[in-house]
């Protein structure tokens, strides 16, 4: 029976620590911009070197990026 009490206290401690980490991340601004990182993959990176295709040449057929 004492093992159940220990497990309940341990799970509550872990839940409170995860809640504290979540509140800290929200207050520090981790979730303010959620769309830009996913769109960054679609944009051409001007700093790319090595085997990168030139900016005016598409990398593969059908994968050209449209710019407004």
C-alpha positions in Angstrom: 0.0 0.0 0.0 2.9 2.4 0.7 4.2 1.8 -2.8 1.0 3.3 -4.3 1.4 6.4 -2.2 5.0 6.8 -3.3 4.0 6.3 -7.0 1.1 8.8 -6.7 3.5 11.4 -5.1 6.1 10.7 -7.8 3.6 11.1 -10.6 2.3 14.3 -9.1 5.8 15.7 -8.8 6.5 14.8 -12.4 3.2 16.3 -13.6 4.0 19.6 -11.7 7.5 19.7 -13.2 6.1 19.3 -16.7 3.5 21.9 -16.0 6.2 24.3 -14.8 8.3 23.7 -17.9 5.3 24.4 -20.1 4.4 27.6 -18.3 8.1 28.7 -18.5 8.2 28.0 -22.3 5.0 29.9 -22.9 6.2 32.9 -20.9 9.6 32.9 -22.6 8.1 33.1 -26.1 8.7 29.6 -27.4 5.2 29.5 -29.0 4.9 33.0 -30.5 5.8 32.2 -34.1 4.6 28.7 -35.2 4.3 29.3 -38.9 7.6 30.7 -40.0 9.8 27.6 -39.2 7.5 25.4 -41.3 7.6 27.8 -44.2 11.4 28.4 -44.0 11.9 25.0 -45.7 10.1 26.2 -48.8 12.2 29.4 -49.3 15.5 29.5 -51.2 18.5 30.1 -48.9 20.8 32.7 -50.5 23.7 31.5 -48.4 23.7 27.9 -49.8 27.0 26.7 -51.4 28.6 23.5 -52.5 26.2 21.4 -54.7 23.3 24.0 -54.7 21.7 25.0 -57.9 21.9 28.6 -59.0 19.0 30.8 -57.9 17.6 31.2 -61.4 17.6 27.4 -62.1 15.0 25.1 -60.4 16.4 22.3 -58.3 14.2 19.7 -59.7 11.2 19.6 -62.1 8.1 20.7 -60.4 9.8 22.0 -57.2 10.3 25.7 -58.3 9.3 28.1 -55.6 6.8 30.8 -56.5 7.5 34.3 -55.1 4.9 37.0 -54.8 
